[in-house]
């Protein structure tokens, strides 16, 4: 939780008050340069999160302020330029290859993070080359493997033989788009810099590699920081806003997100623990989320299977209804327009019959292949026609004047059925009608 802002006296000789200096200096202005063979280390002293954006309505493309609680990760990439494997990386690559310095899933807006002096780099013997430092703060939107499987399930159903423009297909498209666009890791802050060693030309200031506290403040175009009013509280590692009166008062700075990084020298050389990258962190978080999403996925699978089954039955029932409608009497040959219209109706009915019997035969074969008459196979058969649906369609098919009862037995939905359907034989009368 963030600590409340408190107005604190801060006089010019305050022990913990430091003025903020420029980042470009001449050699003579640098008081604590890091030199060859010094033991160099970099630590994250403090960070403050003002707010974090989030895409709440991805399908509509509306960018709005997100929740006041989020998952925050801080990533740092640091190395000496010229050493094998060290390069100034593009922002997206440094986020992927950098070290995860901090992670919390319970950060609130307006919070100074619960961290202190976390290691970023070293202590290591400095070899005298420019130091690359790239920093990132991100809000994560975690989506585990189970969630990805759910997206794949939606995509698979979208490939099924669903009637175009049905409510089912629209639902699947909306859900898939929402889930696919929902996983977005929001970048709150990114900064890249190179700090150079001593030896530059006097009169041409540049960023020196020296021991000290480095402040990184996020600043929007619409928000200008008044640096003259800012001071650094070295006792707590916090940025302060101070009045310029003869008895200045200071409060904690909370106008923007910021980080405090300290570069130090002199600590005994040591190896950091195994580096954790963003990819490794995400994998660990996703595995935890998978456990909680598996039940959601199961519910969605069942519901979507029911939708697919219902849509298939409705499609077959509608086509069968068209086959149940008799053709009008054949017009006389001396009425060519009506004869042409009648022929078109006949051809349409033949096409409907062809599609219906092919689709029904396929659905029946799938039902029998999965042995859906058995209650033990209920889960794997939830997207198939039910036995009652098959029975109702069979009764209606047998009532068609063109169909012989022997070509479509009543027991097709039961285990005792010994024969399937001959689609070509069933649709032939409608073609020849």
Secondary structure, DSSP 4 states (H G I P E B T S, - for coil): -PPPP--EE--TT-TTEEEPPPS-B-GGG-SSB--TT-EEEEEEEEEEE---EEEEETTTTEEEE--SEEEEEEEEEEEETTSTT-----HHHHHHHSEEEEEEEEEETTEE-S--SEEEEEEEE--SSPEEEEEEEEEE----HHHHHHHHHHHHHHHS-PPTT-HHHHHHHHHHHHHHHH---EEEEEEEEEEB-S-PPTTS-B-B-BSEEEEEE---TT----GGGEEEETTTTEEEEE--STT-EEEE--SS-EEEEEEEE-SPP-PPPPP--HHHHHHHHHHHHHHHHHHHHHHHHHHHHHHHHHHHHHHHHHHHHHHHSPPPPPPPTT-HHHHHHHHHHHHHHHHHHHHHHHHHHHHHHHHHHTTTTSGGGTTTTTTSPPHHHHHHHHHHHHTSTT--GGGS-TTTTSTT------HHHHHHHHHH-
